[in-house]
Amino acid sequence: MTVGTLRIRFVIRGARSLKDKRRVVKSFKDRARHRFNASIAEVEAHDDYRSAVLGVAVIGRDGTYVRSVLDQITNMARIGRNAELAASDMEVFSV
């Protein structure tokens, strides 16, 4: 079994409130969950409406598959229109 984690930091320039931030974060989480069947949660910067930090977890049979899914999620975050990808950090390990 291989487990992959991804930490994504977004800058949300158009947000004027936490409600705006929640809309952007929820949209990204829903799209990623639906498309990649990944577990995603907001893990930091809960009170800052201009940034969001998401944690993503993917479990698979081999590292190639897990890395591929996490790379695709990173690319999806990079091309998003409502938030700018500021940083990402991926870890993949076998259990």
C-alpha positions as CSV (number, residue, x, y, z in Angstrom):
1,M,0.0,0.0,0.0
2,T,1.3,3.5,-0.9
3,V,0.1,6.7,0.8
4,G,0.6,10.1,-0.7
5,T,0.1,13.5,0.9
6,L,0.0,16.9,-0.6
7,R,-0.1,20.3,1.1
8,I,-1.4,23.1,-1.1
9,R,-1.2,26.8,-0.2
10,F,-3.5,29.1,-2.1
11,V,-3.6,32.9,-2.2
12,I,-7.2,34.1,-2.8
13,R,-6.9,37.6,-4.1
14,G,-10.5,38.3,-4.9
15,A,-11.9,37.3,-1.5
16,R,-13.3,40.1,0.7
17,S,-14.6,37.8,3.5
18,L,-14.4,34.3,4.9
19,K,-17.6,33.6,3.0
20,D,-15.8,34.3,-0.3
21,K,-12.9,32.1,0.8
22,R,-15.2,29.2,1.7
23,R,-16.8,29.4,-1.7
24,V,-13.4,29.1,-3.5
25,V,-12.1,26.3,-1.2
26,K,-15.4,24.3,-1.4
27,S,-15.4,24.5,-5.2
28,F,-11.8,23.2,-5.4
29,K,-12.4,20.5,-2.8
30,D,-15.6,19.3,-4.5
31,R,-14.0,19.2,-8.0
32,A,-10.9,17.3,-6.7
33,R,-12.9,14.8,-4.7
34,H,-15.2,14.1,-7.6
35,R,-12.5,13.8,-10.2
36,F,-9.7,12.0,-8.3
37,N,-11.5,10.4,-5.3
38,A,-9.0,12.1,-2.9
39,S,-9.5,13.1,0.7
40,I,-9.1,16.8,1.1
41,A,-9.5,19.1,4.1
42,E,-8.6,22.7,5.0
43,V,-5.7,22.3,7.6
44,E,-4.4,25.9,8.2
45,A,-5.2,29.6,7.9
46,H,-8.8,29.1,8.9
47,D,-9.3,32.8,9.9
48,D,-7.3,34.4,7.0
49,Y,-9.7,35.1,4.2
50,R,-6.9,35.8,1.7
51,S,-5.2,32.4,2.0
52,A,-6.0,28.7,2.4
53,V,-4.0,25.6,3.1
54,L,-5.4,22.3,2.1
55,G,-4.2,18.8,2.9
56,V,-4.8,16.1,0.4
57,A,-4.4,12.3,0.9
58,V,-4.4,9.5,-1.7
59,I,-4.0,5.8,-1.1
60,G,-3.1,3.4,-3.9
61,R,-1.4,0.2,-4.8
62,D,1.8,1.7,-6.2
63,G,3.8,4.9,-6.0
64,T,3.5,5.7,-9.7
65,Y,-0.3,5.9,-9.5
66,V,-0.3,7.9,-6.3
67,R,2.3,10.4,-7.6
68,S,0.3,10.8,-10.8
69,V,-2.9,11.6,-9.0
70,L,-1.2,14.1,-6.7
71,D,0.5,15.7,-9.7
72,Q,-2.8,16.1,-11.5
73,I,-4.4,17.7,-8.4
74,T,-1.4,20.1,-8.2
75,N,-1.9,21.0,-11.9
76,M,-5.6,21.5,-11.3
77,A,-4.7,23.9,-8.4
78,R,-2.2,25.7,-10.6
79,I,-4.7,26.5,-13.4
80,G,-7.5,27.6,-11.1
81,R,-9.0,30.9,-11.8
82,N,-10.3,31.9,-8.3
83,A,-7.1,31.1,-6.4
84,E,-3.4,31.3,-7.1
85,L,-1.2,28.4,-6.1
86,A,1.4,29.8,-3.8
87,A,3.1,26.5,-2.8
88,S,2.8,22.7,-2.8
89,D,4.6,20.0,-1.0
90,M,4.2,16.3,-1.8
91,E,5.2,13.2,0.1
92,V,4.8,9.6,-1.0
93,F,5.7,6.6,1.1
94,S,5.0,2.9,1.3
95,V,3.4,1.3,4.3
